[in-house]
């Protein structure tokens, strides 16, 4: 696994998210239209933007954690059980802290 390349990709991804978040914050800071129909649409759009902002911030945290793990030499190991995270999983989710088994366990316990 080439952690130099992964780190570069994660940093690129982080910059892209930061740009999107800045654009979202600008859009959320705009004044609402005086027309009530337009205002209703803008309010609905703001709710969507706020959801996107939350998701972006969560992804930024995950990326930061992954970059910390790269720097500490623990990247690619599950933070819960210490098992190696499969390369295919890391290619799909390069910021994941969990192996497949622990991710399944976390998902099922969050549904309970």
C-alpha positions as CSV (number, residue, x, y, z in Angstrom):
1,X,0.0,0.0,0.0
2,X,1.4,3.4,-1.1
3,X,0.7,5.7,1.9
4,X,2.3,8.6,0.1
5,X,-0.2,8.4,-2.7
6,X,-3.1,7.8,-0.3
7,X,-2.0,10.8,1.8
8,X,-1.9,13.0,-1.3
9,X,-5.3,11.8,-2.4
10,X,-6.8,12.4,1.1
11,X,-5.3,15.9,1.2
12,X,-6.8,16.7,-2.2
13,X,-10.1,15.4,-1.1
14,X,-9.9,17.5,2.1
15,X,-9.2,20.6,0.0
16,X,-12.2,19.9,-2.2
17,X,-14.5,19.5,0.8
18,X,-13.2,22.7,2.3
19,X,-14.0,24.5,-0.9
20,X,-17.5,23.1,-1.0
21,X,-18.1,24.0,2.6
22,X,-17.0,27.5,2.0
23,X,-19.5,27.8,-0.9
24,X,-22.2,26.3,1.3
25,X,-21.5,28.8,4.1
26,X,-21.7,31.7,1.5
27,X,-25.0,30.4,0.2
28,X,-26.4,29.9,3.7
29,X,-25.4,33.5,4.6
30,X,-27.4,35.0,1.8
31,X,-30.6,37.0,2.6
32,X,-33.9,35.3,2.1
33,X,-36.1,36.6,-0.7
34,X,-39.1,38.8,0.3
35,X,-41.6,36.7,-1.7
36,X,-43.1,34.0,0.5
37,X,-43.0,31.3,-2.2
38,X,-39.4,32.0,-3.0
39,X,-38.6,32.1,0.8
40,X,-40.2,28.6,1.2
41,X,-38.0,27.2,-1.6
42,X,-34.9,28.9,-0.2
43,X,-35.6,27.5,3.3
44,X,-35.9,24.0,1.9
45,X,-32.7,24.5,-0.1
46,X,-31.0,25.8,3.1
47,X,-32.0,22.6,4.9
48,X,-30.4,20.5,2.1
49,X,-27.3,22.6,2.3
50,X,-27.1,22.2,6.1
51,X,-27.3,18.5,5.7
52,X,-24.5,18.6,3.1
53,X,-22.5,20.8,5.4
54,X,-22.9,18.3,8.3
55,X,-21.8,15.4,6.0
56,X,-18.8,17.4,4.8
57,X,-17.7,18.2,8.3
58,X,-18.0,14.5,9.3
59,X,-15.9,13.5,6.3
60,X,-13.3,16.1,7.1
61,X,-13.0,14.6,10.6
62,X,-12.6,11.2,9.1
63,X,-10.0,12.4,6.7
64,X,-8.0,14.2,9.4
65,X,-8.1,11.0,11.5
66,X,-6.9,9.0,8.5
67,X,-4.0,11.4,7.9
68,X,-3.1,11.2,11.6
69,X,-3.0,7.4,11.3
70,X,-0.8,7.7,8.2
71,X,1.6,10.0,10.1
72,X,1.7,7.6,13.2
73,X,2.2,4.5,11.0
74,X,-1.1,2.9,12.0
75,X,-3.0,3.5,8.8
76,X,-4.5,0.4,7.3
77,X,-5.1,-1.2,10.7
78,X,-8.6,-1.3,12.3
79,X,-8.7,1.1,15.3
80,X,-11.0,-1.4,17.2
81,X,-9.4,-4.8,16.7
82,X,-6.0,-4.0,15.1
83,X,-6.7,-6.3,12.1
84,X,-5.4,-5.2,8.7
85,X,-8.1,-3.4,6.7
86,X,-8.4,-4.9,3.2
87,X,-6.9,-3.0,0.4
88,X,-10.2,-3.0,-1.6
89,X,-11.9,-1.5,1.4
90,X,-9.3,1.2,1.7
91,X,-9.5,2.0,-2.0
92,X,-13.3,2.4,-1.7
93,X,-13.1,4.3,1.7
94,X,-9.6,5.5,2.2
95,X,-10.5,7.3,5.4
96,X,-12.2,4.3,7.1
97,X,-10.9,3.4,10.5
98,X,-12.6,0.0,10.6
99,X,-12.1,-3.4,9.1
100,X,-15.2,-4.9,7.5
101,X,-16.1,-7.0,10.6
102,X,-15.9,-4.1,13.0
103,X,-17.8,-1.8,10.6
104,X,-20.6,-4.4,10.5
105,X,-20.6,-4.5,14.3
106,X,-20.7,-0.8,14.6
107,X,-23.6,-0.5,12.1
108,X,-25.7,-3.2,13.7
109,X,-25.2,-1.7,17.2
110,X,-26.2,1.8,16.0
111,X,-29.4,0.4,14.7
112,X,-30.3,-1.2,18.0
